[in-house]
Structures are given as C-alpha cells and as structure tokens.
Amino acid sequence: MKYRVLMLSMLFVLPSCGWQLRDTQLVPSTLGTLYLSSSDRNSALITELQRALNINGIKVIGNKAVADYSVIIVDHRQSSRTASINPSGRVAEYQLNEDVDFIITDAQGNEMIPLSTASVERVYEFNEDDILSSTNESRSVRNRMHEEIVRQILNRLRIFSDNAAP
C-alpha cells in the first residue's frame, strides 16, 4: 500500500518540478528546414546540434536562401576555473562554464527569437595522481554540457514553433 502511494505521489510531483526523460523534448518536424550558421561549423557543439535536429525530424540544409529558419550562433564561450583546492593547496575540483549566444530568424531575416544565451556550468573532481582519468572526465563533462546547450536551443525552437502554430 505504501509503495502505491509513493508511486502515485511521484507521478504528480516529478512532472510539476520540470523533470522529464532525456530527449523527450521534441521539436515538431513541421518547423520546416533549418540553416545553422556558426564561425566554427565543425565544432562539437554544432555536430551535436545537427544530430539532435536530425533525430527530431528537422532537415538541416546548407543553403540559407532556401531555409525556412536559421539558427545563428553569434558567440560560443568556454571557460574553466579552480572550484576548490585540497588541503595541500592543489586543485581538487574545476568548474567548467559554457555559454552560447544565438538568434533564430525566419527566411526573410526577421528575428523570431532575439539574441538569447544558453548557459551551462558543471564542476568535476580533478585527481592529480591520475591525469588521464581527469582528462577523460573533463571531456565527458564537456560533452554532457554540449548536450545541455543543445537541449536549451531545441527548447527555444519548440517554444517558438508552439507559438507560431495557428
């Protein structure tokens, strides 16, 4: 009985706090075609964004003139700093920050979503005795940060497409 009450309460509590399964945030494929503009077209972030758009049924094309909408990456900033130190005064944790400024325009160049920023901050433990493991952890955290940035951009596209629907 207690188990059922707990499960029922979880069904009501989890959705109200904004929790959802990963990649369940779909952008309607009725959005049309999309052009991605960035100063670094081969970056890991752009690759992840293209992958996510393709999964959601959005066709990414290379010609801005025929695209229905454009996502313009204006600026992409990455930084890291020491988050904490250990008792011997050496780095124990690093804080990674990533910010992406972007604009979404229609085919005529009108801003559908003005300059917006997608931001992510993560902290990871640094082990000076195992540099390889710490480097792999840093890379893994950066990849998850890219996924979060992409989710934020997709969310803006979803909100935009919901508002644009008749």
N, C-alpha and C positions, 0 to 999 in steps of 0.2 A: 504494500500500500504506500509506504513512504517513497519507494522507488518511482511509482507512478506520479505521485505529487511532485517529486523533484523533476521528473521529465516534463511534466506539463508546465511547471513554472519556468523551466529552461526554454520551452517553446515560445513563451511570451517575453522573457527577459532578453534573450540573445538578439532577436531582431530589433528590439527597441533601443539597444545600445549601439546599433550600427554594424554589428558583426555580420559577416557573410562569408560564404565559401569563396576561396580564391578563384578568380577568373569567371565568376558567375555574373559579372557586371558586363552585359552585352551592349554593344553599340549596334543599333538597328542597321542592317545592311541596306535599308532604303535611303541611307545617307548619301549614297552615290559614290563617285570616285573621289580620291583624295591625293593631293600632291604634298610631299614632305620637302620642306626647304630647311637646310642647315649648312653651316660653314664646313662641317665635317660629316659628309654623307656616309662615311664608312665607320662611324663611331659605334661603340657597343650599344649606346642608348638608341640611336636611330635603327640599328638592326633589331633590337628588342621591340621598338615601336612598330616597325614594319611587320614583324612576326605576329604581334598581338592584333594588329589591324586585319591581317590576312585571316587569322583564326576567327575573328568576328565577322568575316564576310565583307570587309571593306576593301575594295580594289585600290591599291596604291599605284599611281601611274607616274611616269617621268616627265610628262608634259603639263606644265602649269596652265597653259592656254585652254586645254580641254577638260581640266579637272573641275568638278563641282565645287570643291572646297580645298583650301590649303591650310596646312599646319606649318607655321613658320617658327622655327627655333631661333629666337633672337640672341640668346646668350645661354651658355652652359658653364656653370662654375662648380668646381670641385675643390674641397679643402680638407685638411686634416690638422688636428692639434692634439696635444697631450691632454688626456682627460683625467688621468690620475698617475701618481707615482708610487712605487713600492717603498718600504722602509729604508732601503739603501739609496734612495734618491734617483732611481732609474724608472723609465716609463713602464707602467703596469697596464694602462689602457690608452687607446687612441679614440678620438671622436672624429668621425667622418661626416662631412656635410656635402650635400649636392643640391644645387638649385638650377632650375631650367625656366627661363623666361620664354613664353611663346604667345603667338597670336593665331587666331583662326579666322580666315577670311573666306568670302564666297568667290565665285568665278569672276566677278567684276572688281574684286579687290576691296570690297566693303568689309570692315571688321565686324564679324559676327560675335566674336568674343574678344574683348580688348586685351591688352597686354596683361598676362596672368603669370604667376610663378608657381611652379610645382617644387616643393622642398621636402627633403628627407634628411634626417640626422640619425646616425647609429654610432654605438660605442662597441668596440671589441677589445678583448684581452690580448695583450702582447706578451709573449714569452721569449725573453732574450736567450734562453737556453735552447730554444727550438725555432730558429728564424724561419725555416722552410714552412713549418706549420703555421706560424703567424702570418707569413706572406700569403699562404693559401686562404687563411681565414679572412684576411683583408680583401682578397679578390672575391671570395664568396659573398662577403658583406656588400661590396660594391655592386655585384650582380643583382643581389636582392634589392638594393637601393634603386637600380635602374628599373627593375620590375615595378617598384612602388611609384616611381616617377611616371612610368607608362600608364599605370592604373589611374593616376590622377589626371593625366591628359585624356585618357579614354572616358573618364567620368565627366569631364567638361564637354567632350563630344556627345556623350549620352544625354546630358542635361540640355545641351544645345539642340540636339535632334528631337528631344521630347517637347521643347518649347516651340520648335519650328513646325511640328506636326499640326495639321488642321484641327 
